[in-house]
Amino acid sequence: MYFTMCHFLLLLLHAFTISANTEKVIFLGPSSLQVPVEHPTLEDLNLEALSPQHWTLRTHIRAEFPTDSSKHGQASWYLLYRLEEGKRYEVRICWAATQPTSFRLETYDLPTVFEKPELITSLAQYSEGRQSDPTQIQDEKPSISRKPTAKRGPDDLSSTLFLQVFAAADYYTTNKTIMNNVPPVFVDIILDPFIFNVFPRSLLPTAAYIVLLAIGGWYLAKYVGSWFENLAKQNADEEKKKI
């Protein structure tokens, strides 16, 4: 009975993972920095943003086939803000298995990005592409540039990171149009704080459900075991009476 319950729990865990592919990165909140409020600001980059208060983003990400100059595919940039210094976080990106894509996630603090030419160039190219694109997808929310709560005063400190997401198409097709113009990938990006730096916040309901199920299964197994034990004793007593 014990092994049966274990197999059942493993199947439940597996059921939560087969709906989509997932890639993630775990990091600690960086030191708080004084972020300039005079132009140019982070809002001027027009990046989609995630915070512990607005922690999910459903959007499309542009992808491309790997090349010699871009081995990991096309880069997209996002902002992670209002983090807590020293707190553990996880960023996950989930996408449907019907869109085979290889994702790579990297996080950088602000000084690192502005000090490395290759990073600041990639960020500037992505930002310019978003600002010049007249058909930005409406489901790209939340955005730090559209949230009134994201406005800062001159004395505000912020623990902020850049998130760089590489998306590389991971398939081959005889359709030349798709090979030349890879369709955008529909994804969910999730910023997940850790509870006590140990357990992701979003998994608490699932963990509670599994614990309750395990406790219930243990009591059920104990009851069934006692029932079989009593049945065996009754059979033994009947055999003794016959003798």
C-alpha positions as CSV (number, residue, x, y, z in Angstrom):
1,M,0.0,0.0,0.0
2,Y,2.9,2.3,0.8
3,F,4.5,1.9,-2.6
4,T,1.1,2.4,-4.3
5,M,0.7,5.8,-2.5
6,C,4.2,6.8,-3.5
7,H,3.6,6.0,-7.1
8,F,0.3,8.0,-7.0
9,L,2.1,11.0,-5.6
10,L,4.8,10.8,-8.2
11,L,2.1,10.7,-10.9
12,L,0.5,13.9,-9.4
13,L,3.9,15.7,-9.5
14,H,4.4,14.6,-13.0
15,A,1.0,15.9,-14.0
16,F,2.0,19.5,-13.1
17,T,5.1,19.4,-15.4
18,I,3.8,17.9,-18.6
19,S,1.6,20.8,-19.7
20,A,4.6,23.0,-20.8
21,N,8.4,23.2,-21.0
22,T,10.1,25.2,-18.3
23,E,13.5,26.9,-18.0
24,K,14.5,28.9,-14.9
25,V,17.2,30.8,-13.1
26,I,17.7,31.3,-9.4
27,F,19.4,34.4,-8.0
28,L,19.7,36.7,-4.9
29,G,18.3,40.2,-4.8
30,P,21.2,42.7,-5.4
31,S,22.2,45.6,-3.3
32,S,19.9,48.6,-3.5
33,L,21.1,51.4,-5.7
34,Q,20.1,55.0,-6.2
35,V,18.4,54.9,-9.6
36,P,18.4,58.2,-11.5
37,V,15.0,59.8,-12.0
38,E,16.2,62.3,-14.6
39,H,16.2,61.3,-18.3
40,P,17.4,58.9,-19.5
41,T,15.8,56.6,-17.0
42,L,15.0,52.9,-16.8
43,E,11.4,53.7,-17.9
44,D,12.8,55.2,-21.1
45,L,14.0,51.7,-22.1
46,N,10.4,50.7,-22.5
47,L,11.1,47.3,-21.0
48,E,8.4,44.9,-19.7
49,A,8.9,44.5,-15.9
50,L,8.2,42.1,-13.2
51,S,8.1,42.6,-9.4
52,P,7.0,40.6,-6.4
53,Q,3.7,42.5,-6.6
54,H,3.3,42.0,-10.3
55,W,5.0,38.7,-10.7
56,T,3.5,37.1,-13.9
57,L,3.9,38.2,-17.5
58,R,2.2,36.5,-20.4
59,T,3.7,37.6,-23.7
60,H,5.3,36.6,-27.0
61,I,9.1,36.4,-27.4
62,R,10.8,36.7,-30.7
63,A,13.0,33.7,-31.5
64,E,15.5,32.8,-34.3
65,F,17.6,29.9,-35.4
66,P,21.1,29.9,-33.9
67,T,23.9,31.5,-36.0
68,D,27.6,31.9,-35.6
69,S,27.1,35.4,-34.2
70,S,24.1,34.5,-32.0
71,K,24.6,30.9,-30.8
72,H,21.8,31.1,-28.2
73,G,19.2,32.8,-30.5
74,Q,17.6,36.2,-30.2
75,A,17.9,38.2,-27.0
76,S,15.1,39.9,-25.2
77,W,15.4,42.1,-22.1
78,Y,13.2,42.6,-19.1
79,L,13.4,44.4,-15.8
80,L,13.1,42.9,-12.3
81,Y,12.5,45.6,-9.8
82,R,11.4,46.2,-6.2
83,L,13.4,43.1,-5.1
84,E,14.7,42.6,-1.5
85,E,18.4,42.6,-1.1
86,G,19.8,39.2,-0.3
87,K,16.4,37.4,-0.8
88,R,16.4,34.4,-3.1
89,Y,14.2,34.5,-6.2
90,E,13.5,32.3,-9.1
91,V,12.5,33.4,-12.6
92,R,10.7,30.7,-14.7
93,I,9.7,30.9,-18.4
94,C,7.1,28.4,-19.5
95,W,6.0,27.6,-23.1
96,A,4.0,25.1,-24.9
97,A,5.6,21.9,-26.1
98,T,4.1,22.6,-29.5
99,Q,6.6,25.4,-30.0
100,P,10.1,23.7,-29.6
101,T,12.4,26.4,-28.4
102,S,15.6,26.5,-26.4
103,F,15.7,29.3,-23.8
104,R,18.6,30.7,-21.9
105,L,18.1,33.1,-18.9
106,E,20.7,35.4,-17.5
107,T,20.4,38.1,-14.8
108,Y,22.6,41.1,-14.4
109,D,22.8,44.0,-12.0
110,L,22.7,47.5,-13.4
111,P,26.5,48.3,-13.1
112,T,27.4,45.1,-14.9
113,V,25.2,45.9,-17.9
114,F,26.3,49.5,-18.2
115,E,30.0,48.5,-17.9
116,K,30.0,45.8,-20.6
117,P,29.8,47.0,-24.2
118,E,28.2,43.8,-25.6
119,L,25.4,43.9,-22.9
120,I,24.6,47.6,-23.3
121,T,24.6,47.2,-27.1
122,S,22.2,44.3,-26.9
123,L,20.0,46.1,-24.5
124,A,20.0,49.3,-26.6
125,Q,19.1,47.3,-29.8
126,Y,16.2,45.6,-28.1
127,S,14.9,48.8,-26.5
128,E,15.1,50.7,-29.9
129,G,13.3,47.8,-31.6
130,R,10.4,47.9,-29.1
131,Q,10.1,51.7,-29.3
132,S,10.0,51.6,-33.1
133,D,7.6,48.7,-33.4
134,P,4.1,50.1,-33.9
135,T,2.4,46.8,-33.3
136,Q,3.6,45.9,-29.8
137,I,1.5,42.9,-28.4
138,Q,-1.2,44.0,-26.0
139,D,-0.7,41.1,-23.7
140,E,2.8,42.2,-22.7
141,K,1.9,43.3,-19.2
142,P,2.7,44.5,-16.6
143,S,5.1,47.2,-17.7
144,I,7.1,49.5,-15.4
145,S,6.5,52.3,-17.9
146,R,2.7,51.9,-17.5
147,K,2.4,51.3,-13.8
148,P,1.8,54.4,-11.7
149,T,3.3,52.5,-8.7
150,A,6.6,52.3,-10.5
151,K,7.3,56.0,-10.3
152,R,10.2,56.9,-8.0
153,G,11.2,59.9,-6.1
154,P,14.7,61.4,-6.0
155,D,15.5,59.6,-2.7
156,D,14.2,56.1,-3.7
157,L,16.5,53.1,-3.5
158,S,15.8,50.1,-5.6
159,S,17.1,46.6,-5.8
160,T,16.8,46.0,-9.5
161,L,18.1,43.5,-12.1
162,F,18.0,43.1,-15.8
163,L,16.8,39.8,-17.2
164,Q,18.1,38.7,-20.5
165,V,16.2,35.9,-22.3
166,F,17.7,34.1,-25.3
167,A,15.2,32.2,-27.5
168,A,16.5,29.8,-30.2
169,A,14.1,27.8,-32.4
170,D,14.8,24.2,-31.8
171,Y,13.2,22.5,-34.8
172,Y,13.5,22.1,-38.6
173,T,10.7,22.4,-41.2
174,T,10.5,22.3,-45.0
175,N,8.4,25.5,-44.7
176,K,10.8,28.1,-46.0
177,T,8.7,31.0,-44.7
178,I,8.9,29.7,-41.1
179,M,12.6,28.9,-41.5
180,N,13.2,32.5,-42.7
181,N,10.8,34.2,-40.2
182,V,10.5,32.2,-36.9
183,P,7.1,32.7,-35.3
184,P,7.1,34.4,-31.9
185,V,6.8,32.0,-28.9
186,F,3.9,32.4,-26.5
187,V,5.3,32.3,-23.0
188,D,4.6,32.9,-19.3
189,I,7.4,34.6,-17.3
190,I,7.1,34.2,-13.6
191,L,9.1,35.9,-10.8
192,D,8.8,33.7,-7.8
193,P,10.2,34.8,-4.3
194,F,11.4,32.1,-2.0
195,I,9.7,31.7,1.4
196,F,12.5,31.9,4.0
197,N,14.9,31.5,1.0
198,V,14.0,27.8,0.9
199,F,10.7,27.2,-1.0
200,P,9.2,29.0,-4.0
201,R,6.1,31.0,-3.1
202,S,4.0,29.7,-6.0
203,L,4.5,26.1,-5.0
204,L,3.0,26.5,-1.5
205,P,-0.6,25.5,-2.6
206,T,0.7,22.4,-4.5
207,A,3.0,21.5,-1.5
208,A,0.1,21.8,0.9
209,Y,-2.1,19.7,-1.3
210,I,0.5,17.0,-1.6
211,V,1.1,17.0,2.2
212,L,-2.6,16.7,3.0
213,L,-2.9,13.9,0.4
214,A,0.1,12.1,1.9
215,I,-1.3,12.4,5.4
216,G,-4.7,11.2,4.2
217,G,-3.0,8.3,2.4
218,W,-1.1,7.3,5.5
219,Y,-4.2,7.2,7.6
220,L,-6.1,5.3,4.9
221,A,-3.2,2.8,4.6
222,K,-3.2,2.4,8.3
223,Y,-6.9,1.7,8.4
224,V,-6.7,-0.8,5.5
225,G,-3.8,-2.5,7.2
226,S,-5.7,-2.9,10.4
227,W,-8.7,-4.2,8.6
228,F,-6.6,-6.9,6.8
229,E,-5.0,-7.7,10.2
230,N,-8.3,-8.2,11.9
231,L,-9.6,-10.3,8.9
232,A,-6.5,-12.5,9.2
233,K,-7.1,-13.0,13.0
234,Q,-10.7,-13.9,12.3
235,N,-9.7,-16.5,9.8
236,A,-7.1,-17.9,12.2
237,D,-9.7,-18.2,15.0
238,E,-12.1,-20.0,12.7
239,E,-9.4,-22.5,11.7
240,K,-8.6,-23.1,15.4
241,K,-12.3,-23.8,16.1
242,K,-12.5,-26.3,13.3
243,I,-9.5,-28.2,14.7
